[in-house]
């Protein structure tokens, strides 16, 4: 029986970043697939990353975050969360189709029908264990 992925880790400012997608991607890029991460701590840098294998393990001793994908993983570009420092109003976004088209040698490319990816956001949180936190995970 598959277990659901754990909830997002809580940042040192009390933020629990949540990841969603507006649709599943298609092999032909026929439908838009935007991955969005909300409730990120404001003014933090981070990335979205994905892997092809789901694997849940604690991120660090004392951390509330869980790593939900197993290596190898693919990192996307670095981005700032915007928002206000110390608040949970930052966000990240990724146009999955644009990223895949711009990176033809990225992990999993070219995709086939039925393939899956597990995606998470990683962001800086200097007072936290490992100085970072993770969002919950998204499998699509």
ChimeraX commands (.cxc) that place a marker at each C-alpha (Angstrom):
marker #1 position 0.00,0.00,0.00 radius 0.5
marker #1 position 1.44,3.34,-1.03 radius 0.5
marker #1 position 1.74,5.93,1.68 radius 0.5
marker #1 position 0.98,9.58,1.01 radius 0.5
marker #1 position 3.93,11.95,0.95 radius 0.5
marker #1 position 4.50,13.81,4.19 radius 0.5
marker #1 position 3.40,17.39,4.66 radius 0.5
marker #1 position 5.78,20.24,3.94 radius 0.5
marker #1 position 8.49,21.07,6.42 radius 0.5
marker #1 position 7.91,24.14,8.58 radius 0.5
marker #1 position 10.41,26.98,8.17 radius 0.5
marker #1 position 11.86,28.85,11.11 radius 0.5
marker #1 position 9.26,31.57,10.43 radius 0.5
marker #1 position 6.41,29.02,10.55 radius 0.5
marker #1 position 5.88,28.68,6.78 radius 0.5
marker #1 position 4.87,25.35,5.18 radius 0.5
marker #1 position 5.55,25.64,1.44 radius 0.5
marker #1 position 2.93,23.83,-0.65 radius 0.5
marker #1 position 3.48,22.61,-4.23 radius 0.5
marker #1 position 0.73,22.11,-6.85 radius 0.5
marker #1 position 0.37,21.81,-10.61 radius 0.5
marker #1 position -2.49,23.09,-12.74 radius 0.5
marker #1 position -2.48,19.92,-14.89 radius 0.5
marker #1 position -0.49,16.79,-15.65 radius 0.5
marker #1 position 2.09,17.36,-18.38 radius 0.5
marker #1 position 1.58,15.76,-21.77 radius 0.5
marker #1 position 4.26,14.13,-23.90 radius 0.5
marker #1 position 3.29,16.38,-26.84 radius 0.5
marker #1 position 3.20,19.55,-24.67 radius 0.5
marker #1 position -0.46,19.92,-25.74 radius 0.5
marker #1 position -1.64,21.18,-22.36 radius 0.5
marker #1 position 0.09,23.77,-20.18 radius 0.5
marker #1 position 1.64,22.46,-16.98 radius 0.5
marker #1 position 2.61,25.09,-14.45 radius 0.5
marker #1 position 4.08,24.01,-11.13 radius 0.5
marker #1 position 3.46,26.53,-8.35 radius 0.5
marker #1 position 4.81,26.67,-4.81 radius 0.5
marker #1 position 2.98,28.92,-2.36 radius 0.5
marker #1 position 3.50,29.83,1.31 radius 0.5
marker #1 position 7.27,30.04,0.86 radius 0.5
marker #1 position 9.05,32.25,3.35 radius 0.5
marker #1 position 9.52,35.69,1.79 radius 0.5
marker #1 position 12.83,36.88,0.32 radius 0.5
marker #1 position 14.39,33.42,0.10 radius 0.5
marker #1 position 16.23,31.83,-2.82 radius 0.5
marker #1 position 15.34,28.36,-3.94 radius 0.5
marker #1 position 14.89,25.86,-6.74 radius 0.5
marker #1 position 12.46,23.22,-7.83 radius 0.5
marker #1 position 13.96,19.79,-8.38 radius 0.5
marker #1 position 12.59,16.45,-9.50 radius 0.5
marker #1 position 13.50,12.81,-9.70 radius 0.5
marker #1 position 12.00,9.71,-11.25 radius 0.5
marker #1 position 11.76,7.60,-8.10 radius 0.5
marker #1 position 9.65,8.36,-5.02 radius 0.5
marker #1 position 11.66,7.86,-1.83 radius 0.5
marker #1 position 10.66,9.40,1.49 radius 0.5
marker #1 position 13.33,10.10,4.10 radius 0.5
marker #1 position 13.95,12.79,6.74 radius 0.5
marker #1 position 15.83,15.80,5.34 radius 0.5
marker #1 position 18.05,16.36,8.38 radius 0.5
marker #1 position 18.17,15.59,12.08 radius 0.5
marker #1 position 15.84,18.04,13.79 radius 0.5
marker #1 position 14.19,19.13,10.52 radius 0.5
marker #1 position 10.46,18.82,9.81 radius 0.5
marker #1 position 11.17,18.47,6.06 radius 0.5
marker #1 position 11.23,15.20,4.13 radius 0.5
marker #1 position 13.09,14.46,0.91 radius 0.5
marker #1 position 10.57,12.74,-1.35 radius 0.5
marker #1 position 12.62,11.71,-4.37 radius 0.5
marker #1 position 15.70,9.55,-4.82 radius 0.5
marker #1 position 18.82,10.39,-6.82 radius 0.5
marker #1 position 19.40,11.02,-9.60 radius 0.5
marker #1 position 17.59,14.36,-9.48 radius 0.5
marker #1 position 17.37,17.31,-11.84 radius 0.5
marker #1 position 17.54,20.88,-10.57 radius 0.5
marker #1 position 15.73,23.75,-12.24 radius 0.5
marker #1 position 16.89,27.36,-12.29 radius 0.5
marker #1 position 17.35,29.37,-9.08 radius 0.5
marker #1 position 14.66,31.89,-8.25 radius 0.5
marker #1 position 13.74,34.34,-5.53 radius 0.5
marker #1 position 10.54,33.86,-3.58 radius 0.5
marker #1 position 9.56,37.55,-3.47 radius 0.5
marker #1 position 7.22,38.43,-0.63 radius 0.5
marker #1 position 8.19,39.89,2.73 radius 0.5
marker #1 position 11.03,38.63,4.92 radius 0.5
marker #1 position 9.64,36.59,7.82 radius 0.5
marker #1 position 6.21,36.20,6.20 radius 0.5
marker #1 position 4.78,33.20,4.34 radius 0.5
marker #1 position 3.87,35.15,1.20 radius 0.5
marker #1 position 6.69,34.08,-1.13 radius 0.5
marker #1 position 6.27,31.74,-4.10 radius 0.5
marker #1 position 8.08,29.88,-6.85 radius 0.5
marker #1 position 6.76,28.83,-10.26 radius 0.5
marker #1 position 7.94,26.65,-13.14 radius 0.5
marker #1 position 6.51,26.24,-16.62 radius 0.5
marker #1 position 7.21,22.51,-16.93 radius 0.5
marker #1 position 6.81,22.42,-20.71 radius 0.5
marker #1 position 9.14,25.39,-21.27 radius 0.5
marker #1 position 11.76,23.88,-18.95 radius 0.5
marker #1 position 11.62,20.50,-20.73 radius 0.5
marker #1 position 11.81,22.08,-24.21 radius 0.5
marker #1 position 14.75,24.31,-23.19 radius 0.5
marker #1 position 16.61,21.38,-21.58 radius 0.5
marker #1 position 16.34,18.39,-23.97 radius 0.5
marker #1 position 19.01,16.45,-22.05 radius 0.5
marker #1 position 17.28,16.94,-18.66 radius 0.5
marker #1 position 16.54,13.89,-16.55 radius 0.5
marker #1 position 13.64,11.89,-18.04 radius 0.5
marker #1 position 13.67,13.68,-21.39 radius 0.5
marker #1 position 12.22,12.65,-23.80 radius 0.5
marker #1 position 9.19,11.66,-21.74 radius 0.5
marker #1 position 6.95,8.74,-22.61 radius 0.5
marker #1 position 3.31,8.09,-21.84 radius 0.5
marker #1 position 2.96,6.78,-18.28 radius 0.5
marker #1 position 6.29,8.18,-17.03 radius 0.5
marker #1 position 6.22,9.92,-13.64 radius 0.5
marker #1 position 8.28,12.53,-11.85 radius 0.5
marker #1 position 8.39,13.58,-8.20 radius 0.5
marker #1 position 8.94,17.30,-7.71 radius 0.5
marker #1 position 9.74,19.43,-4.64 radius 0.5
marker #1 position 10.89,22.94,-3.82 radius 0.5
marker #1 position 14.08,23.56,-1.85 radius 0.5
marker #1 position 14.74,26.95,-0.31 radius 0.5
marker #1 position 17.20,28.72,1.97 radius 0.5
marker #1 position 16.36,28.99,5.68 radius 0.5
marker #1 position 19.68,29.75,7.44 radius 0.5
marker #1 position 18.57,29.01,11.05 radius 0.5
marker #1 position 17.07,25.61,10.05 radius 0.5
marker #1 position 18.90,22.26,10.12 radius 0.5
marker #1 position 20.98,22.01,6.91 radius 0.5
marker #1 position 20.18,25.76,6.51 radius 0.5
marker #1 position 17.31,24.82,4.16 radius 0.5
marker #1 position 13.74,23.52,4.04 radius 0.5
marker #1 position 11.62,21.58,1.57 radius 0.5
marker #1 position 8.04,21.85,0.36 radius 0.5
marker #1 position 5.75,18.85,0.25 radius 0.5
marker #1 position 6.07,16.75,-2.90 radius 0.5
marker #1 position 4.13,16.48,-6.13 radius 0.5
marker #1 position 4.01,13.33,-8.26 radius 0.5
marker #1 position 2.81,13.78,-11.81 radius 0.5
marker link #1:1,2 radius 0.2
marker link #1:2,3 radius 0.2
marker link #1:3,4 radius 0.2
marker link #1:4,5 radius 0.2
marker link #1:5,6 radius 0.2
marker link #1:6,7 radius 0.2
marker link #1:7,8 radius 0.2
marker link #1:8,9 radius 0.2
marker link #1:9,10 radius 0.2
marker link #1:10,11 radius 0.2
marker link #1:11,12 radius 0.2
marker link #1:12,13 radius 0.2
marker link #1:13,14 radius 0.2
marker link #1:14,15 radius 0.2
marker link #1:15,16 radius 0.2
marker link #1:16,17 radius 0.2
marker link #1:17,18 radius 0.2
marker link #1:18,19 radius 0.2
marker link #1:19,20 radius 0.2
marker link #1:20,21 radius 0.2
marker link #1:21,22 radius 0.2
marker link #1:22,23 radius 0.2
marker link #1:23,24 radius 0.2
marker link #1:24,25 radius 0.2
marker link #1:25,26 radius 0.2
marker link #1:26,27 radius 0.2
marker link #1:27,28 radius 0.2
marker link #1:28,29 radius 0.2
marker link #1:29,30 radius 0.2
marker link #1:30,31 radius 0.2
marker link #1:31,32 radius 0.2
marker link #1:32,33 radius 0.2
marker link #1:33,34 radius 0.2
marker link #1:34,35 radius 0.2
marker link #1:35,36 radius 0.2
marker link #1:36,37 radius 0.2
marker link #1:37,38 radius 0.2
marker link #1:38,39 radius 0.2
marker link #1:39,40 radius 0.2
marker link #1:40,41 radius 0.2
marker link #1:41,42 radius 0.2
marker link #1:42,43 radius 0.2
marker link #1:43,44 radius 0.2
marker link #1:44,45 radius 0.2
marker link #1:45,46 radius 0.2
marker link #1:46,47 radius 0.2
marker link #1:47,48 radius 0.2
marker link #1:48,49 radius 0.2
marker link #1:49,50 radius 0.2
marker link #1:50,51 radius 0.2
marker link #1:51,52 radius 0.2
marker link #1:52,53 radius 0.2
marker link #1:53,54 radius 0.2
marker link #1:54,55 radius 0.2
marker link #1:55,56 radius 0.2
marker link #1:56,57 radius 0.2
marker link #1:57,58 radius 0.2
marker link #1:58,59 radius 0.2
marker link #1:59,60 radius 0.2
marker link #1:60,61 radius 0.2
marker link #1:61,62 radius 0.2
marker link #1:62,63 radius 0.2
marker link #1:63,64 radius 0.2
marker link #1:64,65 radius 0.2
marker link #1:65,66 radius 0.2
marker link #1:66,67 radius 0.2
marker link #1:67,68 radius 0.2
marker link #1:68,69 radius 0.2
marker link #1:69,70 radius 0.2
marker link #1:70,71 radius 0.2
marker link #1:71,72 radius 0.2
marker link #1:72,73 radius 0.2
marker link #1:73,74 radius 0.2
marker link #1:74,75 radius 0.2
marker link #1:75,76 radius 0.2
marker link #1:76,77 radius 0.2
marker link #1:77,78 radius 0.2
marker link #1:78,79 radius 0.2
marker link #1:79,80 radius 0.2
marker link #1:80,81 radius 0.2
marker link #1:81,82 radius 0.2
marker link #1:82,83 radius 0.2
marker link #1:83,84 radius 0.2
marker link #1:84,85 radius 0.2
marker link #1:85,86 radius 0.2
marker link #1:86,87 radius 0.2
marker link #1:87,88 radius 0.2
marker link #1:88,89 radius 0.2
marker link #1:89,90 radius 0.2
marker link #1:90,91 radius 0.2
marker link #1:91,92 radius 0.2
marker link #1:92,93 radius 0.2
marker link #1:93,94 radius 0.2
marker link #1:94,95 radius 0.2
marker link #1:95,96 radius 0.2
marker link #1:96,97 radius 0.2
marker link #1:97,98 radius 0.2
marker link #1:98,99 radius 0.2
marker link #1:99,100 radius 0.2
marker link #1:100,101 radius 0.2
marker link #1:101,102 radius 0.2
marker link #1:102,103 radius 0.2
marker link #1:103,104 radius 0.2
marker link #1:104,105 radius 0.2
marker link #1:105,106 radius 0.2
marker link #1:106,107 radius 0.2
marker link #1:107,108 radius 0.2
marker link #1:108,109 radius 0.2
marker link #1:109,110 radius 0.2
marker link #1:110,111 radius 0.2
marker link #1:111,112 radius 0.2
marker link #1:112,113 radius 0.2
marker link #1:113,114 radius 0.2
marker link #1:114,115 radius 0.2
marker link #1:115,116 radius 0.2
marker link #1:116,117 radius 0.2
marker link #1:117,118 radius 0.2
marker link #1:118,119 radius 0.2
marker link #1:119,120 radius 0.2
marker link #1:120,121 radius 0.2
marker link #1:121,122 radius 0.2
marker link #1:122,123 radius 0.2
marker link #1:123,124 radius 0.2
marker link #1:124,125 radius 0.2
marker link #1:125,126 radius 0.2
marker link #1:126,127 radius 0.2
marker link #1:127,128 radius 0.2
marker link #1:128,129 radius 0.2
marker link #1:129,130 radius 0.2
marker link #1:130,131 radius 0.2
marker link #1:131,132 radius 0.2
marker link #1:132,133 radius 0.2
marker link #1:133,134 radius 0.2
marker link #1:134,135 radius 0.2
marker link #1:135,136 radius 0.2
marker link #1:136,137 radius 0.2
marker link #1:137,138 radius 0.2
marker link #1:138,139 radius 0.2
marker link #1:139,140 radius 0.2
view
